[in-house]
């Protein structure tokens, strides 16, 4: 009976998220980058038709910079709406004003925009739902529900996650990879010489595959492979098994995760098939060149010095993009949440308890969140991952703080102070 109630609850939450996210989706102000992702989504047709020599692949601007997974997602849903590759408008020209682009037909129509957003928003919905389910496994009262309400009410996330860009699919693949990592630990045989067994190896492969798909959505998703391996490495090293078995487990998990993610990363992008090694090098080099170009093109005074960067990043993460209301001390609750999670990870290591959810969220979340904090650009989209995961940690801190106050008030020692 309890399992049935949990399943009904989970399904009801999915329906609620969907209603909120789909509602008024087409009326969100269009971002110029949406024209780019929609206008270049023609490779979807070429990919599903197996036409890997089509001119779409050759005519892609900066093919090594923009991974095609978002093109596929947008292409799928716009096809459901009756829009083929021939119906796509030319992409946005950033040398022209918004009005000039609109006058020259470089913006998608309202209906095409809606169908294109349908795919990315669906990815966002499923990603939020999976993280909600992961947070339920953390077993801290009401954390999952409070976090979900707050993130759905935060303008930054409600807008970013419903635009026809890569944040929605990115979050979806990250959520699946993190959940698969958690399942690897749950299905592993504790203290067994065959720690990574057939019972959990399929989940390990899936964790790597979804990490590869996340990377094929946004290049910084590749860092997730390190987070997955780091989480599993901690789990392996805490086991009471011989050291040689631990080393074999570390090597095996590293090989499986990296190889599965690399295979799916290359396999879903025909641009990398001709000269794979050189293509992978160009992915990194071209991304670095674009970042340098963007940095030189914009006024970057907010990141001009170390102190300016600390102030700017703190304001973005703790105020502008935070999911907690601005009247609350978000920095304090983030600190409480992270201290609690670090202490919980220590107890998980020493006592070998089953708080795998907290540990997985901490390791994978920090791995994904820390690198963007060093971005040379003060662009909200670049702070998406730290804003997302630090929001989770801050909500955990808020609930821990409320619980502490609640039980302190109920204690006899508290009331003795007023006698």
N, C-alpha and C positions, 0 to 999 in steps of 0.2 A: 504493500500500500504506500509506503514511504517513497519507493522508487517511482511509482506512478505520479505521486504529487510533485516530485522533483522534476519529472519530465514535463508535466503540464505547466509548471512554473517556468521552466526554461523556454518552452514553446511560446508561452504568453509574453515573456520578455522579448523574444524575437519579433513577435507581432507588434509590440509597442515600439521597439526601436525602428522597425520598418515604417510604421505609420508616421512617426515623428520625422524621420529622415526623408521620406518620399514627399511629405507634405510641402507644397510650395517650392519644390526643388527647382523648377524651371525659372523662378523669379529671382534667384540669387544673382547679384551683379556679375556679369561675365568678366573673367580674367583674360587678358590678351593671350596668355599661354594656352588657354583652352582652344583657341583657334589653331594653334600649332599642333596640339595633340589630335584634334579632330581632323584637321586638314591633311595630316600625315598618316592617317590610320589605314590607308589603302593596303599595306602589307598583310592585313588580316585576310583579305580575299586570296592573295597570292599564296599565303602560308597554308590555308586549309585546302586549297586546290592543288598543293604540291608543286606550284610553279616557282621554284626557287631561283630561276634565272630571269624572272620578270623585271622589267624596267623600274618597278616600284623600289626594289632593293638598291638599284644603282643610282636612283635619283634622290634618295634620302639625303637631306642635308645633315652633315655631321653624324654619319651612321654609327660611329664608335662612341658617341657621347650620350645619345638618347636610346636606352634599352627599349626594345619593341613590345614588351609585355603589355604596357598601357595601350598601345595601338591595337593589340588584339582584343583587349577588353572592350574598348570603345567601338571597334569594328564589329564585334559580335552584336552588341545591343542596337547599334544604328541599323544593322542589317535586319534585325527583328522589326524595326520601325519602317522598313522599306527603303532605306537609303544605301545605295551601293557606292563603290569607289568613284564612279563617274559623277556622283552628286556632290562631291566634296568641294568646298570653296578653296581658293588659294590661301596660304597661311598668312598670318599677321606680319606686317612689315614694321619693325620697331623704329625705322627711320621716319615713319609717318605718324601723324597724330591718330588718336582713336577715331575721330570724325572722318579723317581721310581714308582710313582702313575700311570703315563702314561704307563710305560712299563708293569705294572701289570693289565692294563685294568680298572683302577679305575677312568677314566675320560670318560664323554659321547662323542660319536662321533659327528662330525660336524652337521650332519642332525638332530640327536636327540636333540642336543643343540639348534638348530634353532627353532624347533617345541616347545621346552620347553620354550624358551624365548618369543615365540609368545604370550602366555597367559599373562605373567607378563608385557610385553611391551604394550599389548592392555589395561591392567589396567592402566598403566602410561598415555597412550594417553587419555583415557576417564577422568582420574583424572585431568590432565592438562587442558583439555577442559572445565570441569565443573568449575574449579577455574577461568578460563578465563571468563566464563559466569557470575560468581559471581562478578568478578572485574568490569564487564560492568555495573552492577547495582550500583556500588559505584559512578558512574557519575562524575568521574574526567577525563578530556579529555586525551585520549590516554594511560592511565595507563595500561589497559588490554593488549593492543597491544605491548607496550614497554616491559612489564613484560614477555609476551610470547616469544618475540624475544630473550630477554636476557637469559631466562632460557633454551631455546632450543640451545643457543650458548655456554652455560656453560659446559665444559668437565665433571665436576663432576656429574651433573644431567643427561647429555646425556648418560653417561656410567652406572651409578647406576640404572637409571630407565629402562634400557634395558637388564639387566642381569636377569637370572632365579633365582631370590631371592625375598624376600617379600616386598621390597620397592614399587614396582609397584601396586600390589593389595592393599597394605596398603594405598597408596595415593588415590586410587580409592574409597575405603570405607570411608575414611575421607572426601573426597570431597562431597560424597553423604550425609553423616551425616550433614556436615556444611550447605549444600544447603537445606536440609529438615528443619533444625533449622531456617534458614532464611524464609522459606515458612510458618512455624508455625506463625511467627510474622506477615508476610504479610496477612495471612488469618484470624488472630485473630480479634475479634471485640473490637476495642479500647473503653475503658471506659464503657464496658458492664459488668454487674454483672457476666455473663457467659463468662468470657474472654477466657478460653480454652474450646471452643465449638466443636461440631461435625465437624464444618467446618475446624478446624485446628488439631484436635486430631489425625487424620490419619497420618498427617505429623509428629506429635510428636512421634508416635509409630515408624514410619520409621526412624526417627533420631536416636532413641534408637537401633533399629535393625541394622542399618549400623554401629553404634558405637560398637555394640557387634561383628560384623563381622570384624571390624578393630582390635579389641582386639584379635580375634581368628586368626589374621594374625601376629600381633606383640603385645606382652603383654602390652606395654606402651600405646596402643590405648585405654585402659580402662580409662585413664585420660580424654579422650574426653567427657565422661559422665558428668564430673564436668564442663567442658567448656560449654556444651549444657545447663545444668541446670543454670549455672551462667549467661549466656546470657539471657535466658528466665526469670530468677529471676529479672534482671534489668528491663526488659520490663514490667513485672507484677507490680513491685514496683513503676514505674513511672506513672501508671494509676490513674485516679481520681475516684477510687472506694473505698468502705469501707475497713478498714484494715483486717477485718475478711475474706473478699473475697480474699484479697491479700494472706493471710496466706493459705487459702484453695487452691488457685492457685499454690502456691509454693509447697505445699505438694503433690498435684495431679500431677504436672509435674515431681517432683522427683520420685514418685512411678512409673509413666508410663515409664519414660526414663530408670530408673535402672532395672525395671522388664523386659522390652522388650529386653534390651541389654543382660541381664543375661540369659534369656530364649534362645536366638539365640546363645549365646556363648556356653552354655552347649549342646544345641541341635545339633550343628554341630561338636561336638567332642565326639565320643563314649567312649573315654578313661575316660571321666568324669561321665559316666552314672552309673557305679557300686556303687561307694561311692562318691557322688557328693561333699559333704562338705569336706571330707578328700582330695579329688582331688583338690579342689580349694585352700586349704591350701598348698598342695604340689606344686602347680603351683608357688606360691609366694616364698616358701622356697627353692625350687630347682633353681629358677631363681636367687635368692640371692646367693646361693652356687656356681653356675656357674660363676657369676660375680666376686666373691671373688677368685675363682680358676684362672680365666682369668687375674685378676689383679696381682696375685702372679707369673704368668707364664711369663709375658712380662716385658720389661724394662719400668717402669712407671715414669721415672724421670720428664717427662713433667708435671705430676700432683702431684709432691711430696710435694708441699706447696701451700698455698693459692695464693701467688703472681705468682708462676709458673703456677697454674691453670688459673688464670685470663689472663695471657699473652698468654697461649696456646689456650684457648677458644676464646679469642679476635682475634688471628691470623687466627684460623680456620673459624670463622663466618664472619669476616670482610675482610679477604684477600683470603685465600685458597679456600673456598667454596662459596664465594660471587658471585652473578650473575652480579653485576655491574663491569665494567672494573676496573682493579687495579689502573689505573691512576686517578680514581675519589676517592674523600674522602668518602668512603662507610659509615664510622662511622657517619659522619656529616649528610648524607642523611637519614640514619636509625634513627638518633635522630630527625630530622625534621619530618620524616614520623610518628614516634610514638607520638611526641608532637601534631601533627596535628590530629591524630586519637583519642588521649585522649581528646583534646579540642572538637572535633566533637562529641565524646560520651557524654561529659558534655552538649553541646548544644542540643543533641538528648534527653537527660534526662530533661533538663529545658524547652525547646521549644516544645517537643513532635513532632519533625519533623520525616521524613521518611527515614533517613540515616541508615536503619537497616543493610545494607550490611557491612558498615565500622565497626559498633559495633560488629557484629557477627564475622567478620574476626579478630578483635582485641582480643576479649575475648577467642574464641576457639583457635586462633593461639598462644597466650601467654600461655594458659593452657597446650598446647601440647609441647611448645618450651622450657619453663623454666626448667622442670625436667631434660632433657638430658644435660643441661649445667653443671650439677653436677655429670656427669658420671665420674667414676674413671679411665676410659680408654680413651686414645687419639686415637680413631679410627674414621675415617671419616664417616662411616655408622651410628655411634651413634649420629652424629650431623646433620643427615638428616632433621629432623623436624625444628630445629631452623634455619638452613641454608635456608630452603624453605620459612618459614613464614617471617623471617627477610628480605629475598629478596623481598617479596611483600611490606613490610613496607618501605624498602629503595627506591624502585621504586616510591612509592607514595610520599616519601620525595623529590626525584629528580624532579618529575613533579611539585610539589608544589613550589619548589625552582625556576624552569624555569619559571613557570607562574608569580611568584613574580617579577623576573627580567624583564620579558616581559612587564608587566603592569606598572612597575616602569619606564621603558624607555619610554613608551607611555605617561606617565603623564606629565603635564606641570611643576610640581614642579621639576622633574628630570632635565629638560632642562634649567630651570632657574639657576641651579648651574653652568652652563657653559657660562652664559651671563655676 
